[in-house]
Amino acid sequence: MQYKIEKNDISTLIDILASVYDLFGPVKTDGLTKLARIKSASNLDLESFNTDESAKDIFFPQYETIFNFKDGEIKNEFDKNRPIAIFGIRPCDAKSFLILNKAFNNGGVNDSYWNQRYTDAMIFAIGCNRPSQTCFCNWVNQGPFNKEGTDIFLIDLGDDFMVESCSSKGDDFLKNVSKITLQNPNPGDLDKVNQIKREAEILMSEKLDLAPLKSILDTQLLDSPLWNEISAKCLSCACCTYLCPTCHCFDIQDEKKPGTNQGSRVRMWDSCMFSLFTQEASGHNPRPTIASRMRQRIMHKFNYFVENFGEIACVGCGRCVRTCPVNLDIRGIIKRIKNEG
């Protein structure tokens, strides 16, 4: 069911959410837009195209303590007082949660730390009226108004928002919200939504069919000189994987306080682009070159993940395109691979 709410009601909506949830939303700080905890709508930034960092850190923190230990006793430190809600993320990030959820709940092995944050979360996504030139969500079977992974979906109409429930959690929320007037949209509102969608689609780059990509990677490119060519200027800085909303490699370490019998076991992000990522205890590294690590990154997203979970591990957000210090463009890499086939 679709409704319309006035933009003036957003402050009330944020107040309602903040009273129940640990609430996150896009906030502009030092020229960057990031997802941060918010208590009110006063510093909420819904005008920026997308957050500079992805939303995965909310459910999969860059650094987290799994447990503390002292004198042989272990204490689990996970503590979540309230469920989490995110307001104002874009469709690509909402979809990324579904992809990560598959990775963290795989073959009967469930990641409790992810699940305790994500399972009961509320996701409020907003459509992209003006996609960026670096966006390519239409390449990966999505689009600027894709609703997958969303509980409540909003479309900016100018003075109002079109609001649509996309899940049972969303249905329950809209049924029980009492301080906001939910208006039934008129035909003019629906025409405006369709016009906004058409204009957004025009701004997207031409769609590329990625269906053949997996079979090409399966059979033709394992030892191809292509990997040396496309990785020649890569710095292995891992900026692409850290900002990627679907990359989920991590390391686990025990950190002991010197001179004591206490410390912590921590989990932190890692990256397949780092030279030490696959180095074995013997000192041997099966991926010693940047080219071999670039191949692994591409193979994982467009081949291995497809084989294991039935979909590409990329949402086309374009963050890796926008932020690569040497202007490596994953879209160009994909096109090169398709040409090889």
Kinemage of the C-alpha trace (Angstrom):
@kinemage 1
@onewidth
@group {chain A} dominant
@subgroup {mainchain}
@vectorlist {calphas} color= white
{ca met a 1} P 0.000 0.000 0.000
{ca gln a 2} L 1.282 3.456 -0.919
{ca tyr a 3} L 0.765 6.618 1.118
{ca lys a 4} L 1.902 10.202 0.949
{ca ile a 5} L 3.347 12.162 3.862
{ca glu a 6} L 4.365 15.790 4.031
{ca lys a 7} L 8.063 16.503 4.449
{ca asn a 8} L 7.251 18.455 7.585
{ca asp a 9} L 6.263 15.136 9.148
{ca ile a 10} L 9.768 13.688 8.754
{ca ser a 11} L 10.876 15.309 12.026
{ca thr a 12} L 8.016 13.604 13.843
{ca leu a 13} L 8.806 10.298 12.127
{ca ile a 14} L 12.455 10.537 13.205
{ca asp a 15} L 11.396 11.319 16.779
{ca ile a 16} L 9.173 8.208 16.807
{ca leu a 17} L 11.962 6.001 15.464
{ca ala a 18} L 14.590 7.429 17.834
{ca ser a 19} L 12.367 6.655 20.802
{ca val a 20} L 12.235 2.954 19.924
{ca tyr a 21} L 15.323 2.199 17.867
{ca asp a 22} L 19.049 2.778 17.852
{ca leu a 23} L 18.624 5.053 14.838
{ca phe a 24} L 21.126 5.765 12.056
{ca gly a 25} L 20.834 8.192 9.165
{ca pro a 26} L 22.971 10.096 6.654
{ca val a 27} L 24.779 13.062 8.211
{ca lys a 28} L 27.182 15.460 6.509
{ca thr a 29} L 30.457 15.876 8.420
{ca asp a 30} L 33.607 17.601 7.158
{ca gly a 31} L 32.354 17.502 3.583
{ca leu a 32} L 31.506 13.790 3.686
{ca thr a 33} L 28.138 12.130 4.113
{ca lys a 34} L 28.227 9.229 6.549
{ca leu a 35} L 25.713 7.113 8.414
{ca ala a 36} L 25.715 8.127 12.052
{ca arg a 37} L 23.500 7.785 15.088
{ca ile a 38} L 20.802 10.436 15.125
{ca lys a 39} L 18.320 11.581 17.759
{ca ser a 40} L 16.451 14.115 15.652
{ca ala a 41} L 16.038 15.216 12.040
{ca ser a 42} L 18.010 18.429 12.595
{ca asn a 43} L 21.239 17.109 11.074
{ca leu a 44} L 19.723 14.508 8.721
{ca asp a 45} L 21.039 14.856 5.152
{ca leu a 46} L 18.617 13.414 2.604
{ca glu a 47} L 19.801 15.625 -0.257
{ca ser a 48} L 23.198 14.021 -0.856
{ca phe a 49} L 23.260 11.293 -3.481
{ca asn a 50} L 24.646 8.532 -1.301
{ca thr a 51} L 26.808 8.104 1.769
{ca asp a 52} L 30.540 8.092 1.082
{ca glu a 53} L 30.913 4.946 3.175
{ca ser a 54} L 28.626 1.954 2.864
{ca ala a 55} L 26.077 0.944 5.476
{ca lys a 56} L 27.625 -2.455 6.281
{ca asp a 57} L 29.541 -1.099 9.284
{ca ile a 58} L 26.270 -0.811 11.232
{ca phe a 59} L 25.679 -4.573 11.201
{ca phe a 60} L 29.250 -5.720 10.503
{ca pro a 61} L 31.532 -3.296 12.393
{ca gln a 62} L 35.010 -2.586 11.086
{ca tyr a 63} L 36.353 -3.546 14.523
{ca glu a 64} L 34.406 -5.389 17.193
{ca thr a 65} L 35.163 -7.267 20.377
{ca ile a 66} L 33.821 -10.807 20.258
{ca phe a 67} L 34.641 -11.572 23.885
{ca asn a 68} L 36.978 -10.610 26.714
{ca phe a 69} L 38.980 -13.123 28.699
{ca lys a 70} L 40.577 -12.865 32.129
{ca asp a 71} L 42.232 -15.578 34.239
{ca gly a 72} L 40.656 -18.335 32.166
{ca glu a 73} L 37.139 -16.876 32.227
{ca ile a 74} L 35.394 -15.670 29.083
{ca lys a 75} L 32.823 -12.879 28.966
{ca asn a 76} L 30.790 -12.207 25.854
{ca glu a 77} L 30.752 -8.451 25.324
{ca phe a 78} L 27.951 -8.180 22.787
{ca asp a 79} L 25.323 -5.820 24.128
{ca lys a 80} L 22.480 -4.406 22.076
{ca asn a 81} L 19.927 -2.547 24.160
{ca arg a 82} L 17.521 -1.642 21.359
{ca pro a 83} L 16.822 -2.821 17.810
{ca ile a 84} L 18.477 -0.895 14.985
{ca ala a 85} L 16.771 1.271 12.390
{ca ile a 86} L 18.365 2.991 9.399
{ca phe a 87} L 16.600 5.914 7.751
{ca gly a 88} L 17.500 7.286 4.341
{ca ile a 89} L 19.846 4.733 2.809
{ca arg a 90} L 19.771 4.120 -0.937
{ca pro a 91} L 18.451 0.978 -2.653
{ca cys a 92} L 21.938 -0.365 -3.387
{ca asp a 93} L 22.832 -0.453 0.314
{ca ala a 94} L 19.489 -1.993 1.269
{ca lys a 95} L 20.079 -4.755 -1.276
{ca ser a 96} L 23.622 -5.286 0.024
{ca phe a 97} L 22.222 -6.395 3.388
{ca leu a 98} L 20.486 -9.329 1.705
{ca ile a 99} L 23.745 -10.347 0.040
{ca leu a 100} L 25.704 -10.106 3.284
{ca asn a 101} L 22.978 -12.017 5.096
{ca lys a 102} L 23.575 -14.950 2.742
{ca ala a 103} L 27.299 -14.837 3.413
{ca phe a 104} L 26.863 -14.710 7.205
{ca asn a 105} L 24.237 -17.493 7.265
{ca asn a 106} L 25.727 -20.098 5.007
{ca gly a 107} L 25.194 -23.845 5.058
{ca gly a 108} L 23.796 -23.953 8.562
{ca val a 109} L 26.633 -21.866 10.010
{ca asn a 110} L 25.126 -18.659 11.354
{ca asp a 111} L 27.014 -15.555 12.456
{ca ser a 112} L 25.333 -14.565 15.712
{ca tyr a 113} L 26.975 -11.136 15.811
{ca trp a 114} L 25.519 -10.202 12.412
{ca asn a 115} L 22.141 -11.768 13.189
{ca gln a 116} L 21.694 -10.027 16.537
{ca arg a 117} L 22.004 -6.671 14.795
{ca tyr a 118} L 20.319 -7.329 11.460
{ca thr a 119} L 17.427 -9.731 12.076
{ca asp a 120} L 15.043 -7.291 13.780
{ca ala a 121} L 16.326 -4.105 12.120
{ca met a 122} L 14.043 -1.647 10.291
{ca ile a 123} L 15.306 -0.346 6.943
{ca phe a 124} L 13.928 2.898 5.501
{ca ala a 125} L 15.311 3.398 1.982
{ca ile a 126} L 14.840 6.345 -0.340
{ca gly a 127} L 14.816 6.149 -4.133
{ca cys a 128} L 17.495 7.825 -6.230
{ca asn a 129} L 15.879 10.599 -8.236
{ca arg a 130} L 19.268 11.649 -9.620
{ca pro a 131} L 21.639 8.681 -9.995
{ca ser a 132} L 25.320 9.515 -10.217
{ca gln a 133} L 27.445 8.930 -13.315
{ca thr a 134} L 29.312 6.257 -11.353
{ca cys a 135} L 26.155 4.254 -10.607
{ca phe a 136} L 25.604 0.983 -12.429
{ca cys a 137} L 22.960 -0.764 -10.332
{ca asn a 138} L 21.044 -1.477 -13.544
{ca trp a 139} L 23.899 -3.797 -14.580
{ca val a 140} L 23.259 -6.082 -11.601
{ca asn a 141} L 19.497 -6.536 -11.977
{ca gln a 142} L 18.592 -3.595 -9.774
{ca gly a 143} L 17.739 0.047 -10.247
{ca pro a 144} L 17.409 3.436 -8.548
{ca phe a 145} L 14.014 2.430 -7.111
{ca asn a 146} L 14.753 -1.192 -6.237
{ca lys a 147} L 12.943 -2.172 -3.022
{ca glu a 148} L 14.744 -5.413 -2.093
{ca gly a 149} L 15.947 -5.457 1.494
{ca thr a 150} L 13.678 -2.558 2.443
{ca asp a 151} L 10.902 -2.359 5.040
{ca ile a 152} L 9.680 1.146 4.151
{ca phe a 153} L 10.460 2.750 0.791
{ca leu a 154} L 10.268 6.496 0.166
{ca ile a 155} L 10.272 8.548 -3.032
{ca asp a 156} L 10.942 12.288 -2.871
{ca leu a 157} L 8.108 14.178 -4.609
{ca gly a 158} L 9.361 17.665 -3.750
{ca asp a 159} L 7.072 18.830 -0.967
{ca asp a 160} L 6.061 15.303 0.022
{ca phe a 161} L 7.300 11.748 0.205
{ca met a 162} L 5.570 8.764 -1.306
{ca val a 163} L 5.785 6.002 1.310
{ca glu a 164} L 5.329 2.293 0.650
{ca ser a 165} L 5.552 -0.692 2.971
{ca cys a 166} L 7.683 -3.519 1.584
{ca ser a 167} L 7.606 -6.057 4.430
{ca ser a 168} L 5.510 -7.269 7.338
{ca lys a 169} L 7.638 -5.105 9.649
{ca gly a 170} L 6.845 -2.143 7.442
{ca asp a 171} L 3.132 -2.999 7.480
{ca asp a 172} L 3.089 -3.143 11.274
{ca phe a 173} L 4.959 0.138 11.566
{ca leu a 174} L 2.582 2.059 9.294
{ca lys a 175} L -0.485 0.526 10.971
{ca asn a 176} L 0.666 1.675 14.400
{ca val a 177} L 2.144 5.080 13.627
{ca ser a 178} L -0.362 7.609 14.936
{ca lys a 179} L 1.338 11.003 15.005
{ca ile a 180} L 1.764 11.251 11.222
{ca thr a 181} L -0.983 11.780 8.671
{ca leu a 182} L -0.814 9.111 5.975
{ca gln a 183} L -2.579 10.473 2.921
{ca asn a 184} L -3.828 8.426 0.005
{ca pro a 185} L -1.982 9.529 -3.141
{ca asn a 186} L -4.024 11.031 -5.964
{ca pro a 187} L -3.552 10.203 -9.665
{ca gly a 188} L -1.317 13.250 -10.062
{ca asp a 189} L 1.016 11.927 -7.361
{ca leu a 190} L 1.281 8.566 -9.106
{ca asp a 191} L 1.984 10.262 -12.431
{ca lys a 192} L 4.733 12.252 -10.747
{ca val a 193} L 6.297 9.072 -9.359
{ca asn a 194} L 6.328 7.527 -12.823
{ca gln a 195} L 7.898 10.663 -14.292
{ca ile a 196} L 10.609 10.712 -11.609
{ca lys a 197} L 11.409 7.068 -12.335
{ca arg a 198} L 11.615 7.666 -16.091
{ca glu a 199} L 13.971 10.629 -15.628
{ca ala a 200} L 16.167 8.620 -13.249
{ca glu a 201} L 16.429 5.739 -15.711
{ca ile a 202} L 17.581 8.175 -18.421
{ca leu a 203} L 20.472 9.269 -16.182
{ca met a 204} L 21.698 5.682 -15.742
{ca ser a 205} L 24.458 4.355 -17.960
{ca glu a 206} L 23.453 1.906 -20.677
{ca lys a 207} L 22.718 -1.493 -19.165
{ca leu a 208} L 25.269 -4.232 -19.767
{ca asp a 209} L 24.167 -7.859 -19.780
{ca leu a 210} L 26.293 -9.688 -17.195
{ca ala a 211} L 24.658 -13.105 -17.666
{ca pro a 212} L 27.619 -14.505 -19.712
{ca leu a 213} L 30.199 -13.272 -17.197
{ca lys a 214} L 30.280 -16.329 -14.953
{ca ser a 215} L 30.844 -18.813 -17.779
{ca ile a 216} L 33.604 -16.649 -19.250
{ca leu a 217} L 35.354 -16.518 -15.870
{ca asp a 218} L 34.764 -20.258 -15.423
{ca thr a 219} L 36.517 -21.406 -18.563
{ca gln a 220} L 38.691 -18.822 -20.270
{ca leu a 221} L 40.560 -16.418 -18.021
{ca leu a 222} L 42.348 -18.238 -15.202
{ca asp a 223} L 45.840 -17.685 -16.670
{ca ser a 224} L 44.985 -14.791 -18.968
{ca pro a 225} L 47.425 -11.858 -19.314
{ca leu a 226} L 44.324 -9.702 -18.859
{ca trp a 227} L 44.819 -9.720 -15.077
{ca asn a 228} L 48.301 -8.207 -15.390
{ca glu a 229} L 46.966 -5.538 -17.722
{ca ile a 230} L 44.021 -4.402 -15.632
{ca ser a 231} L 45.949 -4.492 -12.342
{ca ala a 232} L 49.065 -2.708 -13.607
{ca lys a 233} L 48.276 0.540 -11.794
{ca cys a 234} L 46.509 -0.961 -8.735
{ca leu a 235} L 48.103 0.046 -5.411
{ca ser a 236} L 46.550 -2.769 -3.341
{ca cys a 237} L 45.254 -0.072 -1.009
{ca ala a 238} L 41.961 -1.988 -0.538
{ca cys a 239} L 39.936 1.225 -0.727
{ca cys a 240} L 37.561 -0.574 -3.095
{ca thr a 241} L 36.885 -3.465 -0.722
{ca tyr a 242} L 36.614 -1.360 2.437
{ca leu a 243} L 34.015 0.922 0.845
{ca cys a 244} L 32.206 -1.914 -0.923
{ca pro a 245} L 28.854 -2.694 0.741
{ca thr a 246} L 29.118 -6.428 -0.034
{ca cys a 247} L 32.805 -7.236 0.683
{ca his a 248} L 32.929 -9.137 3.960
{ca cys a 249} L 36.416 -10.579 4.499
{ca phe a 250} L 37.582 -10.368 8.102
{ca asp a 251} L 40.409 -11.403 10.387
{ca ile a 252} L 40.180 -12.567 14.017
{ca gln a 253} L 42.947 -11.828 16.517
{ca asp a 254} L 43.545 -12.251 20.230
{ca glu a 255} L 44.877 -9.105 21.870
{ca lys a 256} L 46.459 -9.750 25.268
{ca lys a 257} L 47.407 -6.989 27.657
{ca pro a 258} L 51.151 -7.208 28.388
{ca gly a 259} L 52.004 -8.693 31.776
{ca thr a 260} L 48.438 -9.857 32.479
{ca asn a 261} L 46.190 -12.845 31.913
{ca gln a 262} L 43.489 -10.797 30.280
{ca gly a 263} L 42.663 -9.550 26.832
{ca ser a 264} L 40.133 -9.677 24.028
{ca arg a 265} L 39.305 -11.599 20.910
{ca val a 266} L 38.458 -9.121 18.168
{ca arg a 267} L 37.147 -9.271 14.636
{ca met a 268} L 38.202 -6.681 12.065
{ca trp a 269} L 37.783 -6.128 8.370
{ca asp a 270} L 40.377 -7.613 6.045
{ca ser a 271} L 40.762 -7.502 2.275
{ca cys a 272} L 41.658 -9.932 -0.480
{ca met a 273} L 43.689 -7.089 -2.013
{ca phe a 274} L 46.201 -7.066 0.861
{ca ser a 275} L 49.460 -8.915 0.217
{ca leu a 276} L 49.270 -10.788 3.544
{ca phe a 277} L 45.654 -11.888 3.143
{ca thr a 278} L 46.473 -15.397 1.916
{ca gln a 279} L 50.001 -15.765 3.269
{ca glu a 280} L 50.311 -19.094 5.057
{ca ala a 281} L 52.157 -19.846 8.291
{ca ser a 282} L 54.922 -21.490 6.223
{ca gly a 283} L 55.532 -18.162 4.505
{ca his a 284} L 54.111 -19.366 1.183
{ca asn a 285} L 51.603 -17.037 -0.466
{ca pro a 286} L 49.409 -18.578 -3.190
{ca arg a 287} L 48.465 -15.085 -4.402
{ca pro a 288} L 51.770 -13.223 -4.345
{ca thr a 289} L 50.977 -10.647 -7.040
{ca ile a 290} L 48.500 -7.809 -7.374
{ca ala a 291} L 47.229 -9.464 -10.544
{ca ser a 292} L 46.385 -12.696 -8.711
{ca arg a 293} L 44.607 -10.762 -5.968
{ca met a 294} L 42.673 -8.670 -8.490
{ca arg a 295} L 41.601 -11.913 -10.163
{ca gln a 296} L 40.384 -13.243 -6.811
{ca arg a 297} L 38.333 -10.101 -6.131
{ca ile a 298} L 36.617 -10.235 -9.512
{ca met a 299} L 36.152 -14.011 -9.425
{ca his a 300} L 34.567 -13.848 -5.982
{ca lys a 301} L 32.037 -11.200 -6.924
{ca phe a 302} L 31.077 -12.420 -10.368
{ca asn a 303} L 31.768 -16.151 -10.274
{ca tyr a 304} L 32.170 -17.815 -6.867
{ca phe a 305} L 29.341 -15.932 -5.154
{ca val a 306} L 27.061 -16.581 -8.122
{ca glu a 307} L 27.839 -20.291 -7.899
{ca asn a 308} L 27.293 -20.430 -4.136
{ca phe a 309} L 24.325 -18.102 -3.732
{ca gly a 310} L 22.825 -17.524 -7.153
{ca glu a 311} L 23.552 -13.822 -7.503
{ca ile a 312} L 26.348 -11.346 -8.139
{ca ala a 313} L 28.057 -9.923 -5.044
{ca cys a 314} L 27.899 -6.366 -6.347
{ca val a 315} L 25.113 -3.801 -6.085
{ca gly a 316} L 26.505 -1.238 -8.523
{ca cys a 317} L 26.821 1.552 -5.945
{ca gly a 318} L 29.898 2.970 -7.708
{ca arg a 319} L 31.868 3.740 -4.534
{ca cys a 320} L 34.902 1.849 -5.818
{ca val a 321} L 34.703 3.876 -9.037
{ca arg a 322} L 34.412 7.214 -7.225
{ca thr a 323} L 37.207 6.674 -4.739
{ca cys a 324} L 39.935 4.614 -6.438
{ca pro a 325} L 43.108 6.750 -6.202
{ca val a 326} L 44.336 5.529 -9.614
{ca asn a 327} L 40.931 5.618 -11.335
{ca leu a 328} L 40.465 1.892 -11.816
{ca asp a 329} L 36.873 1.447 -12.965
{ca ile a 330} L 35.271 -1.927 -12.309
{ca arg a 331} L 32.874 -1.280 -15.182
{ca gly a 332} L 35.824 -1.150 -17.548
{ca ile a 333} L 37.151 -4.409 -16.094
{ca ile a 334} L 33.785 -6.087 -16.624
{ca lys a 335} L 33.672 -4.911 -20.226
{ca arg a 336} L 37.198 -6.258 -20.844
{ca ile a 337} L 36.191 -9.638 -19.459
{ca lys a 338} L 33.086 -9.749 -21.655
{ca asn a 339} L 35.180 -8.886 -24.704
{ca glu a 340} L 37.476 -11.797 -23.911
{ca gly a 341} L 34.489 -14.093 -24.169
